[in-house]
Amino acid sequence: MSPAPGTGRIVAGEIAQGASASPKDAGRSPATRLAFVLLGLFGVLVFVGLGIWQLERRIWKLDLIARVDQRIHAPVVDAPGPRDWSGITAAGYEYSHVRLAGQFMGGADTLVQAVTELGGGYWVLTPMRTDRGFIVLVNRGFIPQERKAEFERGNGTPAVPVVIDGLLRISEPGGGFLRNNYAAGNRWYSRDVAAIAAARGLTDIAPYFVDAEAAGVDNWPRGGLTVVTFRNSHLVYALTWFTLAAMLAIALARPAIGGPRRQGPAG
């Protein structure tokens, strides 16, 4: 949970106005002043709790980054087979460095809209029948928009033995932002393994796909464009919540340490 700009200052200021003594408070009953103080203390506890929660999130995020970095740079291993599929999760497997050996299945390419460092275009997902008997969708890489027609006119994917190294990725069901996959119209906005498999009539297919590594800077599709970044602003959020807690606590403490004194009549 991240504070909206300016929201915390408004909330802290409103509570502080009620909690701090001022000439206007003279007519308020002790019960009313006590209620404002208790409300202010509750606000301090809430802000501190949110700050602690953000610190815990930061620890989790740093651990995730370390685990993913270790997987990416680990020695390549065989992609998980059917016996392991039921236990595959993002936390345990995503971005693992894996290897596939087998043959691509021609005539079953799926183009998924994408935006990369090379601009707008498509991921090319092609099913591979591995030499272990099951099928895996392989993201062979990216083609720009202007190469789509040329790619579709090509001779297809040659059915020759290949070995693919890449990163294991978890399926992306549903579609993209505000856009659902439309299998009947062959319009795809996310790499949804189950939906693509159903549209292509594929069975015995792994519940993940593999982002292929780069095979050369002059080749299309262009592999090796996986973006592995994790936003980590939790420390900033934590400091924001702790600052709001401190501001509110100071406002509550002002009456106890001596608030503004009334000046007597001159003379």
N, C-alpha and C positions, 0 to 999 in steps of 0.2 A: 504494500500500500504506500503510495508516494503522495506527499502533500501537494495540493494544487497551489500555484504561485499566489502568494498573498493571503491564502485562506487561513493559515495558522496565525499570522499576525493579527487578523481581524478577530478571530476567536479569542486569542490570548488577550487582546486589548479590551474586548467586551467584558470578559470575566474579570480582568484586573480592575476595570472601572467600578464593578460592583463590589469587589473585595477590598479596595483601598478606601481609607477614610477620607472624607472631604467635607466641606461645609454643608453640602447637600445631604450628607448621610445623617445629620444631626436628628432629623425627624424620623429616621427609621428605627424600628424596634430592634432589640438585641437578637430576637429570633430571625429577623430578616437578614441582619448582618452576619449571623452565624451561618445561615443558609448560603449566602454568597461565598463565605470563606470555605465551607465544605465543597461547594461547587468548584471553586478554584483549586482546592487540593486534589479533587478528583481529576481535574484537567491536567495537573502536573503529573499524576500517576499515569494517565493515559498517554501523554507525550513521552514520558520515560519508557513506558512499555513498548511504544512504537519504535523508539530508538533502539532498544535492546533487540527487538524483533528484526530490525534491519541489520544489526551486527551479526545476528545468527544467520540471516540470509547471505551476508557477505562471506561468512566462513564456509557455508554450503557451496556458494558460487566458486570460491577459490579452489575448493576441493574438486569440484566438477571440472574446472579448467585444467587442473593438474592431471586428473585421470584421463581426460580426452587427449591432452598433449602426449601422455605416455602411450596411449593406444596408437595414435597416429605414427609415432616414431618407433613403435615396437617392430620386431621382425615379422614378416608376413606369415600368416597361418591360413590353413584351408578354411574356406567359408563354411559356416555351420550347416550341417545336414539335417534331414528330417527329424532325427532323434532329439535335436536341440531346439527345434522351432518353437515348441510350447513355452520355453523359458526365455525367449528373446525379448528383451526390453531395451528402451533407450538408455536407461541408467547402466545396464550391464554390457551392452554390445555396440551402441552407436559409435561410429568413427573407428571401429576396429580395422586394422590393416589386414585385408584378406586377399586370397587368391582363388581364382576360378579357372578350370581347364575344361574345354568342351568345344561346341560348335554353336554359332549364332543361327537362329531360325529365321530364314529369309521370309520376306513378305509380311512381317508382323511388327514393323517399327511403329512406335507411337511418339508423336511430336507433342511435347508439353511446353506451353508458353513459359518463357523465362526472361529475366533481365540479369545480365552479368556485367563484368567489367568491360566486356567487348560490345555491350549495347543490348538491344532487344532482339529476341529470336526464340529459339526452341532448344530444349533438351531432347536428345534422341535416345529413347529407351527401346532396347532390343532384347527379346528373350534369348537366353542361352541354355541349351540342354547340356548339362555338365556330364563329364565322363563318369560321374557317380550316379547318374540316372535321373536326377531332379532338375527343375528349371529355375533359373534366377533371372530377374529383370536386370539388365545392365544399362546404366546411364553412360552411353559411349561418349557423351560430351555435348557440346553446344554448336549450333549452326545459327548464323545471323539470319534475320528476316529475308534479306535479299537472296539467300542461297536456298531457300525452302523449295522453290519450284525446281531448281537444278537437282537438288537432292532427291525429290520425289520422282524425277524422270530417270534417275540413275538405274543401274542394273541390280540394285538391292545389295544386301549383305552377303558376301560369299560364304558358303557353307564349308569352311575349312577349319581344321583344328586350330584353336587359339588359346593363349593363356593370358588372363586379365588379372592384373593387380589393381586394387583400389580400396575405397573406404566403404564399409558397411553402413547403410543408412536405413532408418526406420520409415515405413510407409507413411504417406501423407494423405489420409482419407479426406474426402469431401470436395475439395477444390481450393481455389485461391481466395484472396480477400474480396468479398462481395461477389464472387463468381464461382458457381458450382460446375463441376465437371459434367459434360454432356456427351455421354458415350455414343448415343444414337447419331449425333452430328459430328463425332470424332473431334470434339473440342475439349482439350485437357488443360487444366490450370494448376494441377498438382500431380505429384508422382504417387498416385493411389494404386498400390500393387493389386489389391483385390479387384478393384473396378476394371483396371486394364486387363487383368487376367480373364475376367468374365467376358469382356468385350472381344477378346482375341481367342476365346475358347481354350485357354491354357489350364491344365490341371497339374497337380503335384508340383506346385510352384512355391518357392520360399516366401515367407511373409515380409521379407526385406528386399531392398535393391542395392546395387553396388555402383558407386561413382568411380568410373575408370580413371586411372592415372593418365597424365599427358603422354601422348604417343608421338609428339613432334609438333613444332610450331607452325608447320605448313599443312597439317592434316585437318580435315573436317570429317566428322565432328571433332571439336577441340576438347580434349579431356583435361583433367587436372584443375578444374575451376571451382572445386568445392570451397566454400567460404566457411571457415571455422572460427567464428568470433562469438563472444558472449558479452553482452552489456553488463557492466559491473559498476553501478552508481550507488550501491547500498551504503557506502561510507558517507557520501554526501547527504543522502536521505537521513541517516542516523544523526549526523551532526545538526541537521535542520530541526529534527524533533527534539534533540537535547537542548538546543538553543531556545526553542519555544518553551520548554519546561523551565529553563532557568529564568527566562523573562517573566513568566507567570509567577514563579516562586518569589522573585524579587518584589513584584507588585504586591503579592500577598503579605510580604514581610515588612513593607513600608510602615504600616500603622504601628507595628510593634517596636520598630527602631526609631520612630519619630517622623511622622508625616509632616506636611506643610503646616506651619504654625500661623494662627490668625494674628494679624497685627492689630494692636489696640489703636484707639483714636489718637491722632497726632495732638501734641500739646504737652 
